[in-house]
């Protein structure tokens, strides 16, 4: 039921080798300046550091705020022993190859501003904090979740405040060893799996073990690239959301990586009660990977 990340790339009915032609250079972390955003911020910084990317920190509020309220990138990196605490963002780019931009937008419509920003600024990965049913400040409820999913079409890493992340905030060390990957015939997972494997390679975890799950019926065929050998997929019965969470607990998973197809996907991360249940109960971070990636 598993394969290593550096081998589990192919899908029988498609060949997505060139679906992603570059790294993950642009990471967007929306922040509400609350402690609940800390875990997402830590992961956004680590991912930007590993990919040598451009980290954008975005705050949307009803009134301007003191710029010093933004989470402190230099402080985080200095606590990991990577730079001087007196450094600047220019030093971060010069010394570590990570560009950091802080953006503040004044608006009473945070979702609308978020969608507008995403439409005008190509983004390769969203990193969002969640707090169970509440979601990131009311942005992921009902129809707004579907709108975000349909329009953004952007891979999104969700960090639940009650779940274990894969980056140690004390030293920046990362643990990505076991990953749950639910798959189905629709959406076809090829592009999403290519994204996942590419991302894991850039994060220094090419040998992470991917545990493939399918719920009910015959699973799709997923093949190792360069081989006719198919990857074993564990078939389980019952409610997919409950089964995914149970498997993540059983395997002490570091990440749940879910191919999604917008609001139509049967395993869609951003679908009403499914979102609330997975984000509320998942013991680890959740990565939603659209099978149509217009930015990559």
Secondary structure, 3 states (H helix, E strand, C coil): CEEECCCCCCECCECCCCCCCCCCCEEEEECCCCHHHHHHHHHHHHHHHHHCCEEEEEEEECCCCCHHHCCCHHHHHHHCCCCCCCCCHHHHHHHHCCEEEEEEEECCCHHHHHHHHHHHCCCCEEEEEECHHHCCCCCCCHHHHHHHHHHHCCCEEEEECCCECCECCCCCCECCCEEEEECCCCCCCHHHHHHHHHHHHHCCCCCCEEEEEEECCCCCCCECCCCCCECCCEEECCCHHHHHHHHHHHCCCCEEEEEECHHHCCCCCCCCHHHHHHHHHCCEEEEEEECCCCCC
